[in-house]
Amino acid sequence: MSATLRIASRDLGAFFRAPAGWLLAALVLALQAIQLHAVAIGTERRPSAAVLELFLLNAAFLTEVLAAVLALRLTVDEDHEAGGLLLTAPVPERALVVGRFLGAFFYLAIVTLLSLHLPALLWVHGKISVGHVVTGYLGVLLVGAGALAIASAAAAITRRPFGAVLLTAAILALLELGHQLATVAELGVRPWLRAVAPVWGRFTSFRQGVLQLSDVVFFASLVYLGLLLATRALATRRSS
C-alpha cells in the first residue's frame, strides 16, 4: 500500500509541477463554463433542475475526454528513461498500475471539483437542491474513474502515449454508441446495449439526482476490470 500511495503522490505532483497540467485544467474549466452558459442555459427558458441536468451531462462527456487525454501520462514507455525505470523498479505490477491510476484520478477529481462554482450559480439564481448537485458530481467522478481505468488498460496494451489516447477514445465511443444502437437493435439486446453506455446509460440516474446502487456497481466493476487488465498486460511486458 505504501508503494501505491508513493506512486500516486508522485504522479499527482507531476501534474501540477508541469505547465501542461495547469493548462489542461484551465482548458477543461473554461469548457465547463462555456457549456453551462452557451448550451445548458442557452437561449431557451428551462427550469433550473433541467439546466443542471444538461450541465452534468455535458460535464460527464468532458470528463471522458479528459480521461482519454490523461492516458498520455498513464503509459509506461520502455523507450523513455522514466518508463524504463518504472518497468525495472522492484514494485509489484498491481501497485504500479493502481498508483498511477490514483494519481491521475486525484488530478481529475481536483479539476472536476473546481467547477463546483458553476452549479452554485444556478443555486443562487434558481432553485436546485444540494443533493442533486452532490449526486451529479459523484456520477461525474465515477464516469471519470471508469474512463481512467479503460485508459490504464489501453496504456498498458499499446505501450505508446498517443496510441493509448486513441484506443481509450475508441473504446469509450463504442460504449456510448451502444445507447444509440439500442434504438435500432433487436428487443433482446436493447437493455444490454443501454447498460454498457457510461454516460448515455449509467449516468442518467446521477444527472437526475437519483443514486442507484446498480449504477455504482457498474462503474466499480468497470474500474476493477480495467485495472485488472492493465496489471496483467504490464506483467506480461515485464516477463517478456
N, C-alpha and C positions, 0 to 999 in steps of 0.2 A: 504493500500500500504506500509506503514512504517513497519508493521509486516512482510509482504512478503519480503521486502528488508533486514530486520534484519536476518530473517531465511536464506536467500540466502547468505548474507555476512558471517554468522556463519558457514554454511556448506562449503563454498568456503575456508574459513580459515582453517577448519578442514582437508581438503585435503592436504594442504601444511604444516600443523603442524605435520602430521603423516608421518613417513618414507615410509609407503606404497604408499602414494600419489606421492612422488618423484620417487620411484622405478617404479611405474606403468607408469609415464610419460616418464622415461628414457627407459623403455622397448618398449613403443609404438614408440618413436622417433627412437630407434635403428632398429625396424622392418621396419619403413618407409624408412630409409636409405638403408637397405638391399634389400627391394623390388625394390627400384629405380635402384640400381646398378646390382642386380642379375636377376631381372625379366623385368623391364621396358626397361632398356638399354640392358642387356643380351649380347649375342654374335652376335645377328643379327644387321644388319645395318638398322636403321629406321630413318625417318625424325624426327626432334626434336618435332614437334607437335604430332606425333604418340606416341613418348616416354612419353610425358606429359599426353596424354590421358590414357595410360596404368597405369602410376603412379597414376593418380587421381582415376581410377577405383579401384586399389588395396587399395588406401588410404581410399576410402569410405567404403570398406569392413572392414578394420581395425577399422574404426570409429564405425561401428556397433558392432564389438566385444568389443571395449572399453565401449560403452554404456551399453552393456549387463553386463559387469563386474561392472559398476557403480551402477547397480541395488542393489548390496550389501549395498551401502550407502543410497539408497532411501527407504529401508524397515523400517517400524516403528514396531519394535518388542516389544509387551507389556510385554514380559518376561524379557526384558533388562531394566535396570533403566532409561537410556536415552529415550528409546522408550516409557516407561510408562509415563514419564514426558511430552513427546510430545502429547500423546493421551489425557492427562488430562489438558493440558495447555489451557488457555482461548483464543485460537486463532481459527478463522474460518477455516474450512477444506480447503477451496479454497486457503487461504493464506499459509497454511502449505504445501499443495501439490505444488503450484506454486513456493513457496520459495525454497523448496528442489530441485525442477526441475531446477530452475535458478542457484542455487549453483553448481549443477552437470554440467549444460550446460556451465557455465563460465569456469569451470575447463577443460571440454572437448575442448572448444574453445581456451583456452590458449595453451593446448598441441598441438592442430591442427596447430595453427598459428606459433608455434615454429619450425615447419617443413618447413616453407616458404623458408629457405635457400636451400632446395633440388631442387625445380624447378628453383630457381635463378641460380643454377649451369648450368641448361640447357640453360638459357638465356645468360650466359657468353660464353658457348662453342657451342651454337647452335643458332637457330632462332625461338623464340616463342614470342607471344605478351603478354603484361601485362594484357590485357583484358581477354585473355584465362585463365591465372592463377587466376585472381580475380573471374571470373565466376565459375571456377572449385572449388575454395576453398569455395565460397558461397554455392555451391552444397554440398560439404562435410559437412559444418556446418549444412545445412538443413537436410541432412541424419542423422547426429548426434542428432539433435533436435527431429526428428521423432522417432528415436530409443529410446531416453531417455523418451519420452512421453509414449511409449509402456512399457518401464522399470518401469515407475512410476505406471502405471496401474497394471502391474504384481506384483510389490512390495506391493501395497495396497490389492490385491486379495489374494496372497499366504501367506503373513504375515511372511515368513521366508526368510532370505537372499539368501541362495543357491537355494531355490525354485523359487525366483524371477528371478535369473540369468537363470535358466533352462527354465522357462516359456518365458522370453524375447527372449532367443536364439531360442526357438521353433517357436515362432510367426514370428520372422524375417526370419527364414529359410523357413517357409511355404510361406511367402510373396514373397521371392526371387525365391522359387521353381515354383511359378506361371508362371514366364517367361519361364522356361524350359518346363512346361506342355503345354504351348501355342503352342509348335511345333507339338504336337500330339492331341491337343483338337479339338473339332468341330469349324468350322469357326465362328459361332456366339459368342463364348465365348473367342476367342483368344485375341481380343483387351482388354477385361476386365482383363484377366489374366496378360497380359503385363503391364497394367496400375497400378496394385497394387504392383508391384515389386519396392521397393525403389531404389535400386542400378542398377539392370539389366534393369529396365524400365525407371523410372522417372529421374534417374541421367544421362542418356545418353546425353541429350542436354547439361548439365552442363560440362561434361568432354570434349565435343566437342567445348566448348567456346560459346555456344548459350544459351541465357537466355529466357526461355519461361514462360509466366505467368501461364499457366495451371499447370506446374510442381511446381512452387512456391505455388500455391493454394493447390495442393495435400499435400505437406509437412505441410503447415499451418493447413489444415484440420486434418491431422494425429495428430499433436500436440494438437489441440483443443479436439479431440475425446479422445485421451489418457489421458489428464489431467482431462477431464470431468468424465471419468470412474473412475479414481483414486480418485477424490473428492467424488463421490457417494459411492464408496467402503469404503472409510475412514469414511464417515458419518454413514454408516451402522455399522461399527465396534464400533464407539463411542456410538451409541444409544443402542447397544446390551449389 
